Amino acid sequence: MKRVNFLITILVFIASCSAEHEGSTKKIKVSVIDEKTNRPVDSAQVILNTWDEINPMKADTIITNSSGQCIFSLKYETGSHYEIWAIKRGYYNYLSDDTGSTNKSLIEITEKTQSDITLYLTSDSMQNSNYWKNKAKRYNIDTLINKLRGNELFGLPLLIWEDIPKLLEISNDTIMLSNFPRNMLSSNWQKECYLGIVSLWLIESIRKTEETGKYNPFDVYPSLNPIIKEKIGYDKKSDLEKMQLASNIYNDWWQRVMNLDKKEACKIDPFKDAGVGW
């Protein structure tokens, strides 16, 4: 009888250890700091995302206190994934390449993660923009046009206001491209496009970026695809006709704004009173 009781005790002990290992609970203290001022960010939303291969993502949110801190109780489950993300209106993700993780507002949580972590936001509205701008590829405009003509341009490079005149020179070009900048957010894979339409799309990207004063690779595209559409009813004009019309519209627009301050010029929409748009 004593031997049976001893075996039962051992089994219960092993089972409890196994359960503790599989579902261990850990408290994680999160501190949110404004990288610009090095001060804590109070009332920030700190979001714990949890998901696995079967279940959809679950989000739990805690608001930071006046010291910019909050605490999560995290129960680890085998096969699950965890990340903690800080956000607050008026603040931006702090991006930097000084460590392995670029986004300092986000961290993946593993069993090896320390129980005290710091996330960074920034009140500097230009920090994000300057980070991406410095990362973007920049071509001399003649090189860019040669790449376009040679069907060799894939991504959207860094463009500037002074590129517009030469892009206008090819705004009616009927070369058909199969390789051209595409919006990564579009679910529609556009197989081909006239060079002229692509050049107008790039001009509109310049206008949009200059208008906001900020550069973001996810928000520099004028539309999901470089397609000119009629605003009313069904498209009756061919792509060639719409390109010719749009080329005239943008050339007229440039004559009106070329001597204005860039910030004022970019506020004037070439397609505002036109029957076509992006």
N, C-alpha and C positions, 0 to 999 in steps of 0.2 A: 504493500500500500504506500509506504514511504517513497519507494522508487517511482511509482505512478505519479504521486504528487510532485516529486522533484521534476519529472519530465514535463508535466503540465506547466509548472512554473517557468521552466526554460522556454517552452514554446510561446507562452504569453509574453515573456520578455523579448524574444526575437521578433514577434509580431508587432509589439509596440515600438521597437526600434526601427523596424522596416517602415511602419506607418509614419513615424516621425521624420524619417529620411525622405520619403516620397512627398510628404505634404508639409514640410517645415515652413514655419511662418517667420518672416523677418521684417523688422521695422526699418524703413529707409527715410532718413531726414533729408529733405530737399531744400536747398537755399537758392534763391533766384537773385542774381546780381545784374545791375545795369552796367555793362562794360564801359560805357562812356564816362559815367560818374563814379563808378565803383561803389555805388550805394545799393542797399537791398530794394527789391521791387515788391511793394505790398500790393495785395489784391490781384496778383497774377494768377491765371488759371494754370494749374499743374495737372496734366492729364496722364493717367496710367492706361496705356493700351495693352490689352491682353488678347491673344488669339492662338489658335492652333490649326492643324490641317483640316479639321472637321468643322469647328465652330467659327462663326463670324467674329470680327473684332468687337471686343467689349471695351468701353471707355468709362473710367471713373475719374471724376474731377474734384480736386481740393483747391481752395483759394488760399494763397499765402497770407500770413499775418503781417503786422507792421514791421516785423524783422525780416520779411521776405522769405519766411520758412513755412513748411508744412511737413506732415509725416504720413507716410503710407505704410500700411501693414500688408505685406505681400506674401501670399502662400504659393510657394513654387509647386508646379505640377510638371511631371515629366512630359516632354513633347510640346510644351507651351512656350510662347514667346512673349517678351515683355519689353516695353519701352516707356520712358517718361519724357514728356514734352512740355515746355513752358511757353505760354503765350500771354499777351496782354495788348489790348487796343492802344494804339499810339506808340507801341514798341515793335521792334523788328528782330528777326532771328539774327544772332551774331554769328557771322561766318568768318572763319580763319583757317589757315593751313598750318598753324604752328604745332598741331598734334595730328594724330591719325584721323580724328573725326572732324569734318569740316563744319558741321552745324553744331555750335556750342549750346544751342537751346534744346537739344535732344540727346538722349543717351539710351543705349540698349542695356537692359538689366539682365544679368546672369547671376548664378549662384556665387560668382567670384566678385561681384560688384560690392564696393564698400557700403557701409550702412549710412554714410554721410556724403552726399554728393552736391555739387554746385553746378547750376545751369546759368547760362548767360543770355540776356536779352540786351538790346541796345536802343537808346533813345535817339541815336544818330541816324536820321532817315537816309543819309547818303552812304552809310557803311556798306549796306547790301549792294547798292548800285555800283559803288566803286570796286567792290570785290569782283562782281561779275564782269564789269567793264574791263578790268585788268586781265581777266581770264579769256576774254573774247578775242578771236582771231581778227586781225586787221590787215586788209590788202590795199595797196595802192589802187586807185580807181581803175587805171588802165589794166593792171593785172587782174582785177576783179572781172572786168568786162571780157577779157580774153578767156578767163576760166568759164564764164557764162557761155560764151560763144563756142568754146571747146567741149561743152557738156560735162564740165569737170567740177562744178560747184554743188556741194551737197548741203552743208549747213548754212545758217545765216551769220555772216561775219559782222564785225563792228562797222557800222556805216556812219558817216558824218554829213552835215548839212552841205558841205562843199562838194559832195559827190553827186548832188542832184543834176547839175547841168549835163554831165556826161551820161548819166542814166537816161535823161530825157532824149538824148541823141539816138538811143536804141529803143525808144518806147513804142515804135511802130514796126519793129523788126519781126519778120515772119519765120525766123529759124525756130524749128520745133525742138524743144528740149525734153529729154527724159530724166535728166539729172538736174535738179534745181532745189533751192531751199524749201523745205516742207515743214509745216507746223506739226510738232510732235503730239499736239493735243487732238489732232484730227483723226477720226476713225476711218475717213475716206482716203484711200491711197490714190492720188491723182497721177495717172500714168504719164501724161505729157502736158506741155504748156508752151505757148508762144514766148519767145524771148522778150518781146515787147511787153507782154502782160507781167512777166516776172520783174522786169525793170521798174514798171509802175508800182508793183507791190512793194519793191524795195524802197522806192521813194516814199510811199505811204508809211512804211516802217520808220523811216527817218523822221517824218513829220510827227508820228505818234510818240516817238522817243523824246524828241525835242520838246514836245508839248508838256510831257510829264516831268522832264528834267532828270529822269531816272532810267537806268538800264537794268533790265531783268530779262534773261534769256528765255523765260517762260511767258513773257508778256510783250514781246517786240513784234509779233506778227499781227498784221492788220485784220486778218480773218483766218478761218480754219484752212482755207486753200486760196491760191492765187486765181480766183475765178471772178470775173466781172458779171454781175447779174442785173437784169432789168428790175426796177423797183416796183413797177405796177404790172400785174398780170403775169402771164407766162412769157418766158424768153422767146422772142420771135427773131431777134437778130442773131447772126452767127457769132462765134467767138472772134473771128477776124473783124467783123463790123464793130463789135463792142470794143475791141482793142483800138481800132482807129479812132473811134469816138472818144475813148478815155485818153488817148494820147493827145488829142487836140485840147481836151479839158485841162489836163495837167500842164501842158505847155502854156495855155492861157493863164492858168493859176500862177505859174512861175513868173510870168511877165508882170503880174500884179504884185507879187510878194517879194521878189528877189532883192529889192532895195529896202525892205522893212527890217526891223529888228527880228531876229529869229524867233524869239518867244512870241511876238505878235503874229508873225507870218504863219507859224505852224498852227495857230488857232483857227485859221481860215481853211475850211474843209473844201477841197476841190469839187467833191461830189454833192455838196449841200443842195444845190438847186438843179442837179442833173437827174436824168431819168435812169441812171445806172449807179451802181455802188458795189462795194466788196461784199 
